[in-house]
Amino acid sequence: VRVTLDDGEAGVLIADHYPDRDDGLHVSAEIELNTQLAPQPCRIEVWGLSEERRELLTAKQKQAMNTAWLTRKTRRIGRLRVEAGRVGAFGVVFAGMIMRIEHNPDGADWRTTITAQDGRLEWANARVSESIAPGVALADFEAVLRASEEALLGKEPFEAFAGQFKGLLELKSLGGYEQGFALMGNSIEQNQRLCDALHLEPFWLHGRFMYVPRGRSTRDRAVVLVRGDTLLHETEIERGYRNAIALLDHRTSPGRQILLTEDDGRPIGARAHRADSVKRIFSTWDAAWYDHLALRPTTPLPPV
């Protein structure tokens, strides 16, 4: 596990623990991610930080609170970055804005608790600014901007986009839209209307505002979970929806396509699922590092 705070000036390494060696500070984490347009919470506990490191984190929090008070803006302590996993599957499992840092005595040691949320400031400020994908003509981009402006001024989003750029709303066989698109504005409600018009599901992931076609998955390569190996348990809830417990894997993120298979390669349930939510629970005190998944059936991605 590697936990880092970045305040925009200098990164602070909070903890760096290697599971295959008995060294580093002990860390426990609980992270909840989903495909809802809402803040994604994270709670990290670290034991044994030095007094110097605790004072540094406290000073950064006080400085951020004082700045927020003077400028009448939301406090920005910094970004929390959590990396975790096993050999061959180590990567970012959370990245978001820190809300609070607390230090409390715990027996003969000290326990530092850090709470953070991905999308918290963006949700509060209600701003979205997404650029188009590479290769889209400037004229198309300008047409999307004009449509966005008309929608923000009150025109029905579907009419605004269809009038400026009909091809944008043309659904293609790969599950995407003919061109890229851009959403800009200062209102969650307006942006949600645009997403509804385009049949998109927006959500936050590691500081990025993500979009997927409704009911579909991201274009990332599917994560394969094999029963008895990386898939520990699964059960069908209803109509193909399933809950599953798997070994923690940073690639298993909301919106991503998940393939459940038996150990002989046969699919479990639907041919493909999408992760609607991922709850990560792990601790260096324990060998049980799991992802708790809520899955929905979805259309398999075409071969790469």
Disulfide bonds with the S-S distance in Angstrom:
none
